[in-house]
Amino acid sequence: MKDNFLVYSFVIIAFVAGLVCGGMAASALAPSEKTALLSYVKAFFESMDPAGMLDLGVLLYSSLFSNLKAVFIFWFLGLTIVGFPVIYGFVFARGFVIGFVIGFFAEEAGARGALFALASILPHSIVFVPAYLSLGGIAASFSLFLARGRVWRTTAMGRLVAGYTVLFLLLGLLLVLSSAIETYISPILMRYASSLLK
């Protein structure tokens, strides 16, 4: 129990550290880099049709592919002894991306930019972040379990892996829900929030 608490605590710490570092990286961008990135974002919204619609099929496929790939990667890493530190790296990287996006828009447009970033990220992140951190925590716990050799002292390895896999399938369903929110709800909020950057 204590080991699991520490594992999940470090998962959360890695994610928060990623958020902070991402925000700091956004602040450290050179003026030319900030200008180029902001121009790209504005061009993206100007390229939308008058109804502010995106190709939802492409967006859903891209989101599902990314999320389900994360499920598989965490599942696989959890089944390897060497996957333990790599898992924290993936969690940190995800936090970094989110922190960078929020930090960049907040840096460039103040409160309006932060509001736009939240409109873009927050809806699906309400489901995504807890599921993603749970994936990382479960995978790290199982990897640590293997590293300590405990599984080799039991005849129930198949049952343990099956239970481990079921947890990942259930969390994968949450990430499917996150993809649906990202596809059908987030763009609507982004369309309204994009006017703040014009």
CORHU-V418469 format. One record per residue. RES is the residue in one letter. PHI is phi in degrees with one decimal (NA if undefined). NEAR is the number of other ideal C-beta (glycine too) atoms within 8 Angstrom. Layout:
{{RES;PHI;NEAR} {RES;PHI;NEAR}}
This chain:
{{M;NA;4} {K;-64.3;5} {D;-61.3;8} {N;-63.2;9} {F;-61.3;8} {L;-66.1;8} {V;-61.3;12} {Y;-67.9;11} {S;-62.6;8} {F;-70.4;10} {V;-62.9;15} {I;-65.0;9} {I;-61.5;8} {A;-62.3;14} {F;-66.9;15} {V;-63.9;9} {A;-60.7;10} {G;-63.6;17} {L;-58.0;13} {V;-64.4;9} {C;-65.1;12} {G;-63.7;17} {G;-63.4;13} {M;-67.4;9} {A;-64.9;12} {A;-63.6;15} {S;-69.5;8} {A;-87.6;5} {L;-62.3;10} {A;-68.8;5} {P;-53.1;6} {S;-66.0;6} {E;-68.6;8} {K;-64.0;12} {T;-63.0;8} {A;-64.6;8} {L;-68.1;10} {L;-66.9;10} {S;-63.5;8} {Y;-64.1;8} {V;-63.9;9} {K;-63.6;10} {A;-63.3;8} {F;-60.5;8} {F;-73.5;11} {E;-69.2;6} {S;-80.8;5} {M;-69.7;9} {D;-71.5;5} {P;-54.9;3} {A;-82.8;4} {G;71.2;9} {M;-96.4;7} {L;-111.5;7} {D;-74.6;5} {L;-64.8;10} {G;-63.7;6} {V;-66.3;8} {L;-63.9;12} {L;-65.2;11} {Y;-61.3;8} {S;-62.5;8} {S;-67.8;12} {L;-62.4;10} {F;-61.2;8} {S;-64.0;8} {N;-69.2;14} {L;-71.0;11} {K;-64.6;8} {A;-64.1;12} {V;-59.7;13} {F;-65.3;8} {I;-62.4;9} {F;-63.0;15} {W;-58.6;13} {F;-65.1;9} {L;-61.9;14} {G;-65.8;15} {L;-89.3;11} {T;-119.1;9} {I;-68.2;7} {V;-77.8;6} {G;-73.7;13} {F;-54.5;12} {P;-71.7;7} {V;-65.5;9} {I;-57.8;16} {Y;-64.9;13} {G;-64.1;9} {F;-66.8;13} {V;-64.1;15} {F;-60.0;13} {A;-62.0;9} {R;-64.7;11} {G;-61.7;16} {F;-60.7;13} {V;-61.2;10} {I;-63.6;13} {G;-63.2;16} {F;-65.1;12} {V;-61.5;13} {I;-64.2;16} {G;-63.3;14} {F;-64.2;14} {F;-69.9;13} {A;-66.2;14} {E;-67.4;9} {E;-86.0;8} {A;-131.5;11} {G;60.6;6} {A;-63.7;7} {R;-64.6;9} {G;-66.8;15} {A;-63.2;12} {L;-64.8;10} {F;-62.5;15} {A;-61.4;13} {L;-65.8;9} {A;-63.7;13} {S;-77.9;11} {I;-106.3;12} {L;-60.6;8} {P;-53.4;11} {H;-79.8;13} {S;-69.4;10} {I;-58.8;9} {V;-93.0;12} {F;-64.6;13} {V;-62.1;9} {P;-60.2;9} {A;-66.8;12} {Y;-65.5;12} {L;-66.5;13} {S;-65.3;9} {L;-58.4;14} {G;-63.1;16} {G;-65.8;12} {I;-65.8;14} {A;-63.1;14} {A;-64.5;15} {S;-63.2;13} {F;-69.8;11} {S;-62.9;16} {L;-64.8;11} {F;-59.6;9} {L;-68.4;12} {A;-61.4;8} {R;-84.6;6} {G;74.9;7} {R;-67.4;8} {V;-67.0;9} {W;-75.4;6} {R;-98.7;5} {T;-136.9;8} {T;-92.4;3} {A;-101.1;6} {M;-59.4;9} {G;-59.7;6} {R;-67.8;7} {L;-64.7;10} {V;-65.9;9} {A;-64.0;8} {G;-64.3;8} {Y;-59.3;13} {T;-67.0;9} {V;-61.2;8} {L;-59.0;9} {F;-68.5;13} {L;-64.0;8} {L;-65.5;8} {L;-68.1;13} {G;-62.1;11} {L;-62.9;8} {L;-64.4;12} {L;-71.3;16} {V;-64.2;11} {L;-61.5;9} {S;-60.0;15} {S;-63.8;13} {A;-64.3;9} {I;-64.6;13} {E;-62.3;12} {T;-82.7;12} {Y;-105.7;8} {I;-112.5;10} {S;-56.6;14} {P;-61.3;13} {I;-65.2;9} {L;-66.6;11} {M;-64.5;12} {R;-63.4;10} {Y;-73.5;8} {A;-71.4;12} {S;-63.1;11} {S;-63.9;6} {L;-70.9;10} {L;-96.2;14} {K;-86.4;5}}
